[in-house]
Amino acid sequence: MWAADRMLSAAHIHSHSTDMKRTLISILIAAISILPMMGQQSFDKAKVVSPEIDADGRVTFRLYQPKAITAQVVGDFDAKPCDMVQDENGVWTYTTDVLPGELYNYWFVVNGVKQLDLSNAYMCRDVSTWFNLFIVPKGRAADYMAADVPHGDVSKVWYDSPSLARNRRMTVYTPAGYAESKKTKYPVLYLLHGSGGDEDAWMTLGRASVILDNLIAAGKAKPMIVVMPNGHVDTDATAGDWGFGMYQPTSGLRGIPHPDPKTDMAGSFKDIQNYVESHYRVLKGAANTAICGLSMGGGHTFSISSQNPGMFGYIALFSAAIPVGNRYEGSLIDRMEEHPEVKEGIDKMFAAKPLYEIYIGEKDFLYEMNAQYRQYLDGKGYKYVYIESEGGHIWRNWRIYLDEFAQKIFK
């Protein structure tokens, strides 16, 4: 009897256990089926399109921050921060007026704290600052967008700089067909960045390879090699890409000593040119050699071209910070009077009759310095092209300047 009771009890326990397992499995299946719905509901609330660009050029920014108190969008499309408005789903929104075709940058400020738009995968670093990018695809901005055209190659190359006693890095663009042609030689444009940049600046913010690809494909520019060196002689490459470690990038000097404190970009430029002419198929001579640069790079262009008269057939200064006697401050005319060797170099350079262009924005903080330089050139009767644009000391202008200058050279 006892044995029979035990068997019945065991059977009851087994049956109860089976029922419990079935119940648990049913609960788990129900939970699993609900989770995607819950996740999808949460995802739908958080999923926003930002930025959204209308056909007419209006741009809408969206940010999902349901607990935020304030939110703004800050960008180079407006002179002031733009207040965003929150809807019932916790999404903050701001829509611009119609914007001209251009590449723009922006970021959000939430409760007074800067943050990037994580809905937008397009981001870029300028010195130590990160921001998002978008393009309104109208007019000239088409030159800044990758198109279905033959593309050139972009290389990061290390070259020996005897003047600075170390190896340094630069970026080199070769046009579509360069690798296949084997024997064809090309003219060379040396493209210089500003004080906040490095050998990556013209590729990222300047869109140089995209601009050149599109212009060359359209027959608006000659196929050319473009050399973008690092203009800071106290660094070897962009931050984190050389032996000094992962330091915080700055706009000024990094404080790394080089053998001769007087050796600047102009003094070490021949190292760059020697490497290019010995490692690439280049057409030599002034008719096949151009140089231009922005801000500090415009100053380097001024120094390199005046210290090497006859080397360049095409020269352009973009918003140039013009150094005389290794100084930028004070009256340019007074500084040139103190350094007659600079004036002598300018005289010899213009005697070679290059295409010489000066570009600057009407609100650029270096406007007066460039006006003084033009005053000197006018007094000497030298022929040059002057192009004044809207705006100030910004990449929006420098991309335009490159676009225009590239169409005039080697023709």
Number of C-alpha atoms within 10 A of each C-alpha: 6 7 8 9 10 11 12 12 12 12 12 12 12 12 12 12 12 12 12 12 12 12 12 12 12 12 12 12 11 11 11 11 11 12 11 12 11 11 11 13 12 11 12 10 14 17 15 18 13 18 22 16 20 11 11 14 19 16 20 16 25 23 28 20 16 15 9 13 10 16 24 24 26 19 18 15 16 13 8 11 16 17 17 21 16 20 11 7 11 16 21 23 20 18 18 14 12 14 16 17 16 22 23 18 19 20 22 25 19 18 12 11 10 15 15 18 23 14 17 16 12 12 17 15 14 17 18 11 9 15 20 22 19 19 19 23 19 15 10 16 17 18 22 23 18 14 13 9 13 12 19 20 15 16 11 15 12 14 18 15 19 12 17 22 11 13 15 20 23 21 22 23 23 24 23 19 14 20 12 8 9 9 9 12 16 22 21 31 23 20 24 29 27 24 18 18 24 27 24 20 24 25 18 15 20 22 19 21 23 21 24 30 27 23 19 22 19 11 10 15 22 20 24 26 27 23 23 26 27 25 26 24 21 18 23 26 25 20 19 12 11 14 10 13 9 11 9 10 17 15 14 11 13 16 8 10 11 16 11 10 10 9 15 20 23 19 15 17 17 16 15 20 14 13 14 17 13 9 10 15 18 18 17 15 14 18 18 20 23 27 26 29 27 31 24 25 28 28 26 28 29 25 22 22 26 23 19 15 21 18 21 27 22 24 24 27 28 30 31 28 26 24 19 22 11 11 11 15 12 9 13 21 15 10 18 17 13 13 13 11 15 19 16 13 18 20 16 16 21 19 12 14 16 20 17 19 18 21 25 29 20 16 13 18 14 18 20 13 21 22 13 14 18 16 13 16 16 12 9 10 9 15 14 18 10 13 13 14 14 11 13 17 20 15 16 18 22 23 25 20 24 23 23 14 18 23 16 13 22 20 8
